[in-house]
Amino acid sequence: MSAGPTASESVRPVSIAIVGAGPGGFYTAAAVLKSGVEAEIDIIDALPTPFGLIRGGVAPDHQSTKGVWRAFARTAEQPQVRYYGNIKVGRDLSVAELRERYDAVVLATGMPLDRKLAIPGADLAGVYGAAAFVGWYNGHPDFRDLDPDLNTPAVCVIGNGNVAIDVTRVLVKTPAEMAASDLADHAAQAIHAAPIRDVYIIGRRGPAQAKFTNKELGEMGELEDCAALVDPAQLPAAVAGEMSDRDRRQREKNLATLRAFPSAPEPAKHKRVHFVFFAQPAAISGAARCEGLRLERTRLEDDRAVGTGETFEIPCGVVVFAVGYRMDSLDGVPSAGRAGTFESRDGRVADGLYVVGWAKRGPSGVIGTNKGDGDLAAEQIRSDITQGREAGTQGRKAGRAALESLLTERQLRWVSFADWQRIDAAEAAAAPEGAPRRKLVRIADMLAVLDRDAGTVTNT
């Protein structure tokens, strides 16, 4: 018969480490707090800045969408929760080391990297993945030095989802339209100085199959100096096929919005966005850099795009592709092959190891979709901890104290949530009039704020 817990074990909270400070991580932390489990929750992120794609992925002119950070901040300020920024799992410490020290480890790493574009010419200069390009204009430190050459009159954006729409909109908006955004300074200077006049959004399937949300699509018809153009011959008379009522309404709304766009340029506007459907990328042409995108016309068969053999080319100096995402591998965590996610049983990877968000289900849904993953993970942790105790196999691990001991031993500098708030205040204080912040885009500059304010960073 197993010995019961000691007095110190019986009062020690459950220790939970969450790897990743984006929506998946914060929704999980909030769900654990609501679950009734007495827990210490440590959120670990590679960047000094929390909130993941809220800061580094959401379009800089969509400040209302970014507003969810306030709820995440309230979670971070709870006494049971601590933030450890500037600590990269897989570099500074391993998943195995976390599992040794915590009762539960939740992977909320997302999918921060681009899936490769598998066509000839994809490695030419002037070809960029959307994850990198979005990270660049959002001031993500990993992509600060992408330095895209935008000296071209035409850009092709491959993809028919909101990321493609975001990239396009940021490229064609006027400086005045972006004044209230948090577009990074280096990106604003490059984009607003570029001679871009035409942007082509390329979709393999038809307009009824596009994954744009109607709000984002509708914004394309409201641009100050850019006309959104559609070939009416590519628009079907009605939405056909079997689908849910919700999907049918979404497709019908998108078609109605596209029908309202003009088919010819508006003389009063200097820029144009061209929606090009039924076309799949075949190759990128050019000697040393991108000079054009060759496309194959497609037709639909059972809602799938099938090539017709007919090709055409769009001259352009830049191609941005939004064809999917992938994540960094982590030692000791199995991946699910082509899906690019971590292998799990509905979020359970192994005993005491869980996964949420895109790393669990792939890049789908909206920010709020991650809440369901967090709720489920919190329930799984509660259930597994309870069952382990009843079986006499669930001990209490040191968690936070053991983590801080390890980080100190390795002389790793971590950024607390209070430290982040000082960085945040510095960005807000430097903001141009009407903008929410002027982003610091290098980790050294973020840490310098802490050094300047306090002499040395305080890990509390």
Rosetta blueprint (number, residue, H / E / L):
1 M L
2 S L
3 A L
4 G L
5 P L
6 T L
7 A H
8 S H
9 E H
10 S H
11 V H
12 R L
13 P L
14 V E
15 S E
16 I E
17 A E
18 I E
19 V E
20 G L
21 A L
22 G L
23 P H
24 G H
25 G H
26 F H
27 Y H
28 T H
29 A H
30 A H
31 A H
32 V H
33 L H
34 K H
35 S L
36 G L
37 V L
38 E L
39 A E
40 E E
41 I E
42 D E
43 I E
44 I E
45 D L
46 A L
47 L L
48 P L
49 T L
50 P L
51 F L
52 G L
53 L H
54 I H
55 R H
56 G H
57 G L
58 V L
59 A L
60 P L
61 D L
62 H L
63 Q H
64 S H
65 T H
66 K H
67 G L
68 V L
69 W H
70 R H
71 A H
72 F H
73 A H
74 R H
75 T H
76 A H
77 E L
78 Q L
79 P L
80 Q L
81 V E
82 R E
83 Y E
84 Y E
85 G E
86 N L
87 I L
88 K L
89 V E
90 G L
91 R L
92 D L
93 L E
94 S L
95 V H
96 A H
97 E H
98 L H
99 R H
100 E H
101 R H
102 Y L
103 D L
104 A E
105 V E
106 V E
107 L E
108 A L
109 T L
110 G L
111 M L
112 P L
113 L E
114 D E
115 R L
116 K L
117 L L
118 A L
119 I L
120 P L
121 G L
122 A L
123 D L
124 L L
125 A E
126 G L
127 V E
128 Y E
129 G E
130 A H
131 A H
132 A H
133 F H
134 V H
135 G H
136 W H
137 Y H
138 N L
139 G L
140 H L
141 P H
142 D H
143 F H
144 R L
145 D L
146 L L
147 D L
148 P L
149 D L
150 L L
151 N L
152 T L
153 P L
154 A E
155 V E
156 C E
157 V E
158 I E
159 G L
160 N L
161 G L
162 N H
163 V H
164 A H
165 I H
166 D H
167 V H
168 T H
169 R H
170 V H
171 L H
172 V H
173 K L
174 T L
175 P L
176 A L
177 E L
178 M L
179 A L
180 A L
181 S L
182 D L
183 L L
184 A L
185 D H
186 H H
187 A H
188 A H
189 Q H
190 A H
191 I H
192 H H
193 A H
194 A L
195 P L
196 I L
197 R L
198 D E
199 V E
200 Y E
201 I E
202 I E
203 G L
204 R L
205 R L
206 G L
207 P H
208 A H
209 Q H
210 A L
211 K L
212 F L
213 T L
214 N H
215 K H
216 E H
217 L H
218 G H
219 E H
220 M H
221 G H
222 E H
223 L L
224 E L
225 D L
226 C E
227 A E
228 A E
229 L E
230 V E
231 D L
232 P H
233 A H
234 Q H
235 L L
236 P L
237 A L
238 A L
239 V L
240 A L
241 G L
242 E L
243 M L
244 S L
245 D H
246 R H
247 D H
248 R H
249 R H
250 Q H
251 R H
252 E H
253 K H
254 N H
255 L H
256 A H
257 T H
258 L H
259 R H
260 A H
261 F L
262 P L
263 S L
264 A L
265 P L
266 E L
267 P L
268 A L
269 K L
270 H L
271 K E
272 R E
273 V E
274 H E
275 F E
276 V E
277 F L
278 F L
279 A E
280 Q E
281 P E
282 A E
283 A E
284 I E
285 S E
286 G L
287 A L
288 A L
289 R E
290 C L
291 E L
292 G E
293 L E
294 R E
295 L E
296 E E
297 R E
298 T E
299 R E
300 L E
301 E E
302 D L
303 D L
304 R E
305 A E
306 V E
307 G E
308 T E
309 G E
310 E E
311 T E
312 F E
313 E E
314 I E
315 P E
316 C L
317 G L
318 V E
319 V E
320 V E
321 F E
322 A L
323 V L
324 G L
325 Y E
326 R E
327 M L
328 D L
329 S L
330 L L
331 D L
332 G L
333 V L
334 P L
335 S E
336 A L
337 G H
338 R H
339 A H
340 G L
341 T L
342 F E
343 E L
344 S L
345 R E
346 D L
347 G L
348 R E
349 V E
350 A E
351 D L
352 G L
353 L E
354 Y E
355 V E
356 V L
357 G L
358 W H
359 A H
360 K H
361 R H
362 G L
363 P L
364 S L
365 G L
366 V L
367 I H
368 G H
369 T H
370 N H
371 K H
372 G H
373 D H
374 G H
375 D H
376 L H
377 A H
378 A H
379 E H
380 Q H
381 I H
382 R H
383 S H
384 D H
385 I H
386 T H
387 Q H
388 G H
389 R H
390 E H
391 A H
392 G L
393 T L
394 Q L
395 G L
396 R L
397 K L
398 A L
399 G L
400 R H
401 A H
402 A H
403 L H
404 E H
405 S H
406 L H
407 L H
408 T H
409 E H
410 R L
411 Q L
412 L L
413 R L
414 W L
415 V E
416 S L
417 F H
418 A H
419 D H
420 W H
421 Q H
422 R H
423 I H
424 D H
425 A H
426 A H
427 E H
428 A H
429 A H
430 A L
431 A L
432 P L
433 E L
434 G L
435 A L
436 P L
437 R L
438 R L
439 K L
440 L L
441 V L
442 R L
443 I H
444 A H
445 D H
446 M H
447 L H
448 A H
449 V H
450 L H
451 D H
452 R H
453 D H
454 A H
455 G L
456 T L
457 V L
458 T L
459 N L
460 T L
